[in-house]
Amino acid sequence: MGLFGKPKQKDAEVEQLRFLLDRFEYNDIEKLCKDVIGKIPQSNERPERIQLLEYIWKHYRNQELNLQQVKDFAIKEEIVTPDFFD
């Protein structure tokens, strides 16, 4: 079991998602928010990269976004190749 009783598998998934999101450029992160989550965080100015990432992680923690959705998006947008996950 991981920290606070979460299974190790979930820990591995979090690390995989973190590793995958490191491959995203700003525009990719913004497009992920728009296309998969459906919106970007509200702000008077263009959100910073860290704000977008925090928004993504919030949706992930709330189970409104999952690793498979991000993987599918990354492959579709050619951010990574399918063999990236092997």
C-alpha positions in Angstrom: 0.0 0.0 0.0 1.2 3.5 -0.7 0.9 6.6 1.4 -2.4 7.0 3.2 -3.6 3.6 2.1 -3.6 4.2 -1.7 -2.5 1.2 -3.7 1.0 1.1 -5.3 -0.7 0.8 -8.7 -2.2 4.2 -8.3 1.3 5.6 -7.4 2.7 4.1 -10.5 -0.1 5.7 -12.6 0.6 9.1 -11.1 4.3 8.8 -12.0 3.4 7.7 -15.5 1.0 10.7 -15.9 3.7 13.1 -14.5 6.3 11.6 -16.9 3.8 11.9 -19.8 2.8 15.5 -19.0 6.5 16.5 -19.0 6.4 15.8 -22.7 3.7 18.4 -23.4 4.4 21.9 -24.6 2.2 24.8 -23.4 -0.1 24.6 -26.4 -0.5 20.8 -25.9 -1.5 21.3 -22.3 -4.0 24.1 -23.2 -5.5 21.9 -26.0 -5.8 19.0 -23.5 -7.8 21.2 -21.2 -10.0 22.4 -24.0 -10.5 19.1 -25.8 -10.6 16.5 -23.0 -11.7 18.5 -19.9 -13.8 20.8 -21.9 -12.5 24.2 -20.7 -9.4 26.0 -19.4 -9.2 27.6 -16.0 -10.8 31.0 -15.9 -8.4 33.9 -15.7 -8.2 37.5 -16.8 -4.9 36.7 -18.5 -3.5 33.8 -20.3 -3.0 31.0 -17.7 0.6 30.0 -16.9 1.8 26.5 -17.6 1.8 25.6 -13.9 -1.9 26.8 -13.6 -2.9 24.6 -16.4 -1.0 21.6 -14.9 -2.6 22.2 -11.5 -6.0 22.3 -13.3 -5.3 19.0 -15.0 -4.2 17.4 -11.7 -7.3 18.7 -9.9 -9.5 17.0 -12.5 -7.4 13.8 -12.3 -7.7 13.7 -8.5 -11.5 14.2 -8.8 -11.6 11.3 -11.3 -12.9 13.6 -14.0 -9.8 12.8 -16.1 -7.9 9.6 -16.3 -4.5 8.4 -17.5 -6.0 6.7 -20.6 -7.6 9.9 -21.8 -4.3 11.7 -21.6 -2.5 8.8 -23.3 -5.0 8.8 -26.1 -4.8 12.5 -26.5 -1.0 12.4 -26.6 -0.9 9.8 -29.3 -3.6 11.5 -31.4 -1.8 14.8 -31.2 1.5 13.1 -31.9 3.1 14.3 -28.7 4.4 10.8 -28.2 4.3 7.6 -30.2 2.3 4.5 -29.1 5.6 2.7 -28.2 6.3 5.4 -25.6 4.1 3.4 -23.3 6.0 0.1 -23.7 
